[in-house]
Every structure is written in structure tokens, then in C-alpha cells.
Amino acid sequence: MTITDTPAELARQAADWIATYAESVLQQRDRFTIALSGGSTPKALHELLAQSPLRERIDWSRVHIFWGDERFVPLTDEKNNARMAYDTLLDHVPVPAAQIHIMQTDIDPDASMAAYDQVLHQYFDGHDHTFDLVLLGMGDDGHTLSLFPGTDVVNEDKKWTSAFFLTQQDMFRLTLTAPVVNKAAAVVFLVAGANKADALYEVLHGPYQPDKYPSQRIKPENGDLIWFVDKAAAAKL
């Protein structure tokens, strides 16, 4: 675990780690697959990756982009995770369009996730791991991806994707599930803010109760689990 003084330093250290890791993977293989996250911390991370010197360290032509989850709102909506990623990263680096796989929000939610599932299996079936890297955040309720406390999707153990209506937000959510994330080569949590301190302590040191703290479901089977947290979030550790 890396603990930083500020969210800005968290983003800097995580961005440098990602660039180094991507370089290492691309020395051994012809592609680097990453699932992005929404939220304020990834936004700062994206902006660093899109600027010199980190921008030049990554061979973006061999990067393949996915998302961990999505709000079922149009791509033009500021709440759309893919929109944020385009604005802060993808419009500024030369990733081929065919290698960017958004979660579609202009078709039926179940159809969107069925199509995403098909793409994932085309990429990863027969390989030792799924993604090279999954970036995750954590809410102050302990949720990650769109795995919210008390939702059925938290306990999904077969399907790789899911669409469901989240009553408390009055919207559909699209999400990867624990099984596909736990097959990744590396999973990185980015957690900042004092409002996350209680949940972070419970996720890391409390009893295993994933229905209450869904982030506990993320346990890579044969990969690395890495935490970047700021001092405020780590206050109770």
C-alpha cells in the first residue's frame, strides 16, 4: 500500500506506477489492456497520463481501453464515465478508436452488457489473465464498480457483466463483476478523502461481509492487488 499526503500526490504516484507497468507489459506483449474508472481521483490521473512526460512513455497505439462500470446516461452527459475519460485522456493520446470499448448507453441495458461480455471473451478467453490492469475507486459506503451494498450483483460468481436498476439512484447501472476483475493481472484501488476512512478500515481489517462492503469481493486470484490511498482515507488504518 502506498499512502500519500494529498490526493494530488496520490494521482502523481499512481500515474507514474501505471506508466512504468504499461512499459513493462508492452516489452513482453503486443498489447496492454486497461479498465478505467470514473470519479475525481481518476480524472486527475488521466490528466497526468495525457501530459508530458508520462504521455510519451506509453505506446498508446497498443493500448486497449475498457471501463469497469458506467451510469446508463448518454455519452454526452457529464455523469458518463466514458465522456470523462475522453475529455481528460482519450482525446489527448493516440489510442486507435477500434481499441476503445465503451459501455453502450444508447441501446437496451441488458443488450449493452451482452455485447460487452462478448467483446471481453473475444479478448481474454484462453489467456492466463483478463485485463493487464483494472483501476478501481471505492465509495464511502464501500462500493466499487457498480457493486453497491445489498445488491444481487455483489455475489455474482459466473457472469462477467451485469446491468441492473439501482433504485436509490433511479437509474440503470452497467458493470463488470468480481469474477472478471479477479482474473486480472493487476488491480489498483485509488482511495482519497476522510469520508472513506471508516469503509477503508472495514474493507481491509474488518470481518468479511461483502454484502455490506462490496470492495471486499475484489481479491485477484492470480494477480496483484495494489492500494494507493491518501492520509485522510488511511486515518484509521
C-alpha positions in Angstrom: 0.0 0.0 0.0 1.2 3.5 -0.9 0.0 6.3 1.4 0.4 9.9 0.2 -0.1 13.2 1.8 -2.6 14.6 -0.6 -5.0 13.4 -3.4 -2.8 15.2 -5.9 0.3 13.2 -4.8 -1.8 10.0 -4.9 -2.6 10.7 -8.6 1.0 11.5 -9.4 2.4 8.3 -7.8 -0.3 6.2 -9.4 0.2 7.7 -12.8 3.9 7.1 -12.6 3.3 3.5 -11.5 0.9 2.9 -14.4 3.3 4.2 -17.0 6.1 2.0 -15.6 3.8 -1.0 -15.5 2.5 -0.4 -19.1 6.0 -0.1 -20.4 6.9 -3.4 -18.7 3.9 -5.2 -20.1 4.5 -3.9 -23.7 8.1 -5.1 -23.6 6.7 -8.6 -23.3 3.4 -8.5 -25.2 1.9 -6.7 -28.1 -1.0 -5.1 -26.2 -1.9 -3.5 -22.9 -5.5 -3.8 -21.7 -6.8 -1.5 -19.0 -10.2 -1.0 -17.5 -10.8 2.6 -16.4 -12.8 4.0 -13.5 -15.0 7.1 -13.0 -14.6 9.7 -10.3 -12.5 12.7 -9.3 -9.2 10.8 -8.5 -9.1 9.0 -11.9 -9.8 12.4 -13.5 -6.6 13.8 -12.1 -4.8 10.6 -13.0 -5.9 10.8 -16.6 -4.7 14.4 -17.0 -1.3 13.4 -15.8 -1.1 10.4 -18.2 -2.2 12.7 -21.1 0.7 15.1 -20.5 4.4 15.0 -20.8 6.5 13.2 -19.6 4.1 10.3 -19.0 2.3 10.6 -22.3 5.4 9.8 -24.2 6.4 6.8 -22.1 3.3 4.7 -23.2 2.9 3.3 -26.7 -0.8 4.3 -26.9 -1.1 2.5 -30.3 -1.0 -0.8 -28.4 -3.3 0.2 -25.5 -6.8 -1.2 -25.4 -9.3 0.6 -23.3 -12.3 -0.7 -21.3 -14.4 0.5 -18.4 -15.2 -1.0 -15.1 -18.7 0.4 -14.9 -21.0 3.0 -16.3 -24.0 5.1 -15.5 -26.8 4.5 -18.0 -26.8 8.1 -19.3 -25.9 9.4 -22.8 -22.2 9.7 -23.8 -22.8 13.4 -23.9 -23.8 13.5 -20.2 -21.2 14.8 -17.8 -22.0 11.9 -15.5 -21.0 9.4 -18.1 -17.6 7.7 -17.2 -16.6 7.3 -20.8 -17.3 11.0 -21.5 -15.0 12.0 -18.6 -12.2 9.7 -20.0 -12.5 11.2 -23.5 -12.3 14.7 -22.1 -9.4 14.1 -19.8 -7.4 11.4 -21.6 -8.6 9.7 -24.7 -8.9 12.9 -26.8 -5.3 13.7 -26.0 -3.5 10.4 -26.7 -3.3 8.3 -29.9 -5.3 5.2 -29.0 -6.9 3.8 -32.1 -10.7 4.2 -32.0 -11.2 0.5 -32.6 -9.3 -0.3 -29.4 -11.7 1.8 -27.2 -14.6 -0.2 -25.9 -17.2 1.9 -24.2 -20.2 0.5 -22.5 -23.1 1.5 -24.8 -25.9 3.5 -23.2 -27.9 4.1 -26.4 -29.3 0.5 -26.5 -31.1 -1.7 -24.0 -29.0 -2.1 -20.8 -29.1 -5.9 -21.0 -28.2 -5.9 -24.7 -25.3 -3.5 -23.9 -23.8 -5.8 -21.3 -24.3 -8.9 -23.5 -22.3 -7.2 -26.2 -19.6 -6.1 -23.7 -19.4 -9.7 -22.4 -18.9 -10.9 -26.0 -16.0 -8.5 -26.5 -14.4 -9.5 -23.2 -14.5 -13.2 -24.0 -13.0 -12.5 -27.5 -10.1 -10.7 -25.9 -9.5 -12.9 -22.9 -10.6 -16.5 -23.4 -7.7 -18.8 -23.4 -5.4 -16.3 -21.6 -3.9 -16.6 -18.1 -5.4 -13.3 -17.1 -8.1 -10.9 -18.3 -7.1 -7.3 -18.1 -3.5 -6.3 -17.5 -4.8 -3.6 -15.2 -8.2 -2.7 -13.6 -8.4 0.7 -12.0 -11.0 1.0 -9.2 -12.3 3.5 -6.8 -14.2 3.0 -3.6 -17.2 4.9 -2.3 -17.7 5.9 1.3 -20.2 3.0 1.5 -17.5 0.5 0.5 -18.8 0.0 -3.0 -16.6 -0.4 -6.0 -17.5 -0.7 -9.7 -21.3 -0.7 -9.6 -21.3 -3.3 -6.8 -23.4 -1.5 -4.2 -24.2 -2.8 -0.7 -27.1 -5.1 -0.7 -27.4 -5.6 -4.5 -27.5 -9.1 -6.0 -24.6 -8.3 -8.4 -22.2 -8.2 -5.5 -22.5 -12.0 -5.2 -22.3 -12.8 -8.9 -19.7 -15.6 -9.4 -20.1 -16.6 -13.1 -21.2 -13.8 -15.4 -18.6 -11.1 -16.3 -21.0 -8.3 -16.8 -24.3 -7.1 -15.4 -27.0 -4.5 -16.0 -29.4 -3.6 -13.2 -31.7 -0.8 -12.0 -30.3 0.9 -8.9 -33.4 2.2 -7.1 -31.6 4.7 -4.8 -30.1 6.4 -7.9 -33.2 5.9 -10.1 -31.1 4.7 -13.0 -29.6 1.6 -14.6 -26.0 0.8 -13.9 -23.7 -1.2 -16.2 -20.8 -3.0 -14.6 -18.1 -5.6 -14.7 -18.4 -8.2 -11.9 -16.0 -9.6 -9.4 -15.2 -12.8 -11.5 -13.7 -10.9 -14.5 -11.9 -8.4 -12.3 -10.4 -11.1 -10.1 -8.8 -12.7 -13.1 -6.9 -9.5 -13.9 -3.1 -9.4 -13.7 -3.2 -6.3 -11.5 -6.0 -4.4 -9.7 -5.3 -0.9 -8.4 -7.6 0.9 -5.9 -7.4 4.7 -5.7 -8.9 5.9 -2.5 -8.8 9.5 -1.2 -10.7 11.5 1.4 -11.6 11.4 5.1 -15.1 10.2 4.2 -13.6 6.9 3.0 -11.7 6.2 6.2 -14.3 4.1 8.0 -15.1 2.0 4.9 -11.4 1.5 4.1 -10.7 0.2 7.6 -13.6 -2.2 7.4 -12.7 -3.4 3.9 -9.1 -4.1 4.9 -9.3 -5.2 8.5 -13.0 -5.8 9.3 -14.8 -9.2 9.0 -15.6 -10.4 5.5 -19.1 -9.1 4.8 -19.1 -8.2 1.1 -22.9 -7.5 1.1 -22.1 -4.6 3.4 -18.6 -3.7 1.9 -18.6 -4.9 -1.7 -14.9 -3.9 -2.2 -14.1 -7.0 -0.2 -15.2 -9.1 -3.2 -12.1 -7.9 -5.1 -9.5 -10.5 -4.5 -7.3 -11.2 -7.5 -6.9 -15.0 -7.9 -3.5 -14.9 -9.5 -2.7 -11.2 -9.8 -1.6 -8.2 -7.7 -3.9 -6.1 -5.6 -2.4 -2.6 -5.1 -3.8 0.3 -3.0 -2.9 4.0 -3.4 -4.6 6.0 -0.6 -4.1 9.4 0.8 -3.5 10.1 4.5 -7.1 11.2 5.1 -8.5 7.9 3.8 -5.9 6.0 5.7 -6.5 7.8 9.0 -8.0 4.7 10.8 -5.6 2.1 9.4 
